[in-house]
Amino acid sequence: MKRLYSIMFLFTIILALLGCGHEEATEVGNPTGDLPTLQTITGVIDTNTIAVDVAKTIDVEKDEFAIDASLLTVVATATDESVVEAPVEPDGRFTIEVVVGKAYAFDVMRGIDLVGPFSFEQDDAGHRANRLEITQYGDPIDLGIVTFQDGQFIPQNEPRRQMGRSL
């Protein structure tokens, strides 16, 4: 009887080992299937332009309205309402990673208060909108210096040029 159990145990091990080479099997640490691909977007918020814009609207010196960049957050809201947030470093730099295959509205927040939306070129005619469609993965998108003008954040480097779309 003991020998029968030993043979059955050995047979089970052999079957398990044979299954390891099957096409549908996965290796530990190397799963199969589609995983979301993330696109990296970087930039530098020019906080001086926020202070200048605020000072213009209430006609006072900009120094009274210095903005602490570390209190800011870049928020990307997808059309499916999923949200990705990235803190802004004290020097204004930010890096945000978004899932490819979605369109996002980008905003800069200070706590729960909206500072303003991003504005991106949408087409060759120069129309602008706060949405950016991330259709495929590629090298990191560098927005460069992002300035605050007329209530919206305008990137120095338009992302369409970096994603292979002409302007």
C-alpha positions in Angstrom: 0.0 0.0 0.0 2.9 2.3 0.9 4.4 1.6 -2.5 1.1 2.5 -4.3 1.1 5.9 -2.5 4.7 6.5 -3.5 3.9 5.7 -7.2 0.8 7.9 -7.2 2.9 10.8 -5.6 5.6 10.3 -8.1 3.1 10.3 -11.0 1.5 13.5 -9.6 4.9 15.2 -9.6 5.7 14.1 -13.1 2.3 15.5 -14.4 2.9 18.8 -12.6 6.4 19.1 -14.1 5.0 18.3 -17.6 2.4 21.1 -17.2 5.2 23.7 -16.5 6.2 23.7 -20.1 2.6 24.2 -21.4 2.0 27.4 -23.4 -0.6 28.7 -20.9 1.6 28.3 -17.9 3.3 31.4 -16.4 6.6 31.9 -14.8 6.9 33.4 -11.4 7.6 37.1 -11.8 6.8 37.0 -15.5 3.0 36.9 -15.8 1.3 36.7 -19.2 -1.5 38.9 -20.2 -2.0 42.5 -20.9 -0.7 44.9 -18.2 -1.5 48.6 -18.4 1.3 50.6 -19.9 2.1 53.8 -18.2 3.2 57.0 -20.0 5.5 59.4 -18.0 4.9 63.1 -18.3 7.2 65.6 -16.7 7.4 69.4 -16.4 8.2 72.4 -14.2 5.5 74.6 -12.8 6.7 78.2 -12.9 5.2 79.5 -9.7 6.3 83.0 -10.3 3.7 83.2 -13.2 1.0 82.2 -10.8 1.9 85.0 -8.4 2.0 87.5 -11.3 -1.4 86.4 -12.6 -2.9 86.7 -9.1 -1.3 90.1 -8.6 -2.6 91.4 -12.0 -6.2 90.5 -11.1 -6.1 92.4 -7.8 -3.5 95.1 -8.7 -0.9 94.4 -5.9 2.8 93.5 -5.8 3.5 89.9 -6.7 5.8 89.3 -3.7 2.8 89.2 -1.4 1.5 86.2 -3.3 4.5 83.9 -3.5 3.3 80.4 -4.2 5.0 77.5 -2.3 5.3 74.9 -5.1 5.4 72.0 -2.6 1.7 72.8 -1.8 0.7 72.1 -5.4 -0.4 68.8 -7.0 -0.8 67.9 -10.7 -4.0 65.9 -11.1 -4.9 63.9 -14.2 -8.6 62.9 -14.5 -9.4 60.3 -17.2 -12.6 60.1 -19.1 -13.5 57.0 -17.1 -13.1 59.3 -14.0 -10.0 57.5 -12.7 -7.6 60.0 -11.1 -3.8 60.1 -11.0 -2.1 62.7 -8.8 1.5 63.8 -8.6 3.1 66.1 -6.0 5.0 69.2 -7.2 8.5 69.4 -5.8 9.7 72.6 -4.1 11.5 73.6 -7.3 8.3 73.2 -9.3 9.2 69.8 -10.9 6.6 67.1 -11.3 6.4 63.7 -12.8 3.1 61.9 -13.4 2.4 58.5 -14.9 -0.9 57.9 -16.7 -2.3 54.8 -18.3 -2.1 54.7 -22.1 -5.3 54.5 -24.1 -7.2 57.2 -22.2 -7.8 61.0 -22.5 -7.0 63.1 -19.5 -7.9 66.5 -18.2 -4.9 67.9 -16.3 -5.3 70.4 -13.4 -3.1 72.0 -10.8 -4.5 72.0 -7.4 -3.5 73.7 -4.1 -5.0 71.4 -1.5 -8.6 71.1 -2.5 -8.6 74.4 -4.4 -8.2 74.5 -8.2 -5.4 76.8 -9.3 -6.1 76.2 -13.0 -6.4 73.6 -15.8 -3.6 72.8 -18.3 -4.2 73.9 -21.9 -2.8 71.8 -24.7 -2.8 72.3 -28.5 -5.4 70.0 -29.9 -5.0 70.3 -33.7 -3.1 72.0 -36.5 -5.3 75.0 -36.3 -4.1 75.9 -32.8 -7.3 75.1 -30.9 -6.6 74.4 -27.2 -8.3 72.3 -24.6 -7.5 70.9 -21.2 -7.7 67.3 -22.5 -4.7 65.2 -23.6 -5.2 61.9 -25.3 -2.5 59.4 -24.6 -2.9 56.8 -27.3 0.4 54.9 -27.1 3.5 54.5 -24.9 6.6 56.3 -25.8 9.6 58.2 -24.4 8.7 60.4 -21.5 6.8 63.6 -22.5 8.6 66.7 -21.3 6.3 69.7 -21.0 9.3 71.9 -20.1 8.4 75.1 -18.2 4.7 75.3 -17.6 3.5 78.9 -17.2 0.3 80.2 -15.8 -1.4 82.6 -18.2 -5.0 83.9 -18.1 -6.1 81.2 -15.6 -4.6 78.2 -17.4 -1.2 76.3 -17.5 0.5 76.4 -20.8 3.4 74.1 -21.5 6.6 75.3 -23.1 6.7 72.0 -25.1 3.4 70.9 -26.6 2.9 67.1 -26.1 1.5 66.5 -29.6 5.0 67.1 -31.1 6.5 64.5 -28.7 3.8 61.9 -29.4 4.5 62.0 -33.2 1.5 64.2 -34.2 2.3 67.1 -36.3 1.2 70.7 -35.5 
